[in-house]
Amino acid sequence: MKKWICRIIILVCATAIMAAITGCCGYRQLTDDVQIIQYFVASADNLNWQTVRMRVIVPADRYREGWTENAMRLYVIIRSRRIPNRIDMVLYDSMEKFELCEEYAKTSFEK
């Protein structure tokens, strides 16, 4: 019986480690070609409120709907060391399109 419990514990640990490694690699691949142009943080400490607004250049061929936004949301959480109440993102294809204000995606996350 103890052998089965040990085997199950080892299997669960190995699965958790593999999931963490896969998540890290996926996050790194999604953020490789990302260029953050503007990053604004507005906070009201007495209300414990924080809003992050960012403009990001992500080439359209590297953009994966849902995945890219979640990777950028994780970046904001890691950078601010807490979960903001609101995150607003505007995604551009290139610097030229950023200068012309031609975005291809707008996303917003709320706590």
N, C-alpha and C positions, 0 to 999 in steps of 0.2 A: 504494500500500500504506500509506503514512504517513497519507493522508487517512482511510482506513478505521479505522486505529488511533486517530486523533484523534477521529473521530466516535463510536467505541465508548467511549472514555474519557469524552467529554462526556455521552453517554447514561447511562453508569453513575453519574457524578457527579450528574446531574439526578435520576435515580431515587432515589439515596441521600438527596438533599436533600428530595425530595417525601415520602419515607417518614419522615424525621425530623420534618417539619412536621406530617404527619398524626398521628404518634405524640404530639407535643406537644399538638395540639388535642384529640385523644381523651382524653389524660390530664387536661387542664384541664376538659373537659366532665364527666368522671366524678367529679372532686373538687370541683366547684362547690358542690354541696349537701351536702357531707360536713362533719360537725361532730365533731371529736375531743373526747371528754369526758374520757377518762383515757388516759394514756400512761406506761407504766412500763418502765424499762430496768433489767435485772439483768445485771451483767457480772462476770466473773472474769478480770481482766487477766493474771494469771499463767498462766491456762489458755487465754487467747485465746478466751473463750466469751462470747457475748452473747445474751440473750433479751429480746424486746420483747413486752409485752402491752398491748393497746389496746382501748378500748371506743369505738365509733363510732356516730353517729346518721346513718343514710342513709335517706331516705324510700323506702318500698317501691316506689313508682312509678318512682323513679330508679335502683333497684338492678338491675344486670345481672350475673347469676351468672358468676363467673369474672373478668369484666372489672373489676368494682369491687374485688375482692380483690387483683387484680394491681396496680391503681393505688395501693392503700393500701400494698402491699408495696414498690412503687417509692418511695413517700413515706418509708417507714421507712429504706430504703437511702440515699436522698438526705439525710435528716436525720441519720442516724448516721454517714454517710460510710464505711460498710463494710457487708458483707452479714452480718446477724445469723445465728447458728446456728439460731434458732427465732423465729418470729413467730406469736403467738396473737391472733386478732381475734374480737370479739363485736360483731355488728351489731344495732342497734335501729332501730325505725321512727320514734320520736319521743321527746322528753324524758319524757313521761308513761309511756311503755312502759319507758324506761330506769329510772325510779323504781320501777316495778312488777316489774322484772327479767324482762320479756317479750321475749327476743331472738328474732330470726327466722333468724339464721345464725351459725354458729361456724365459723371456719376456722383452719387452722394450716399454716404453711410451715416446712419444715426444709431446712437447707443441704445 
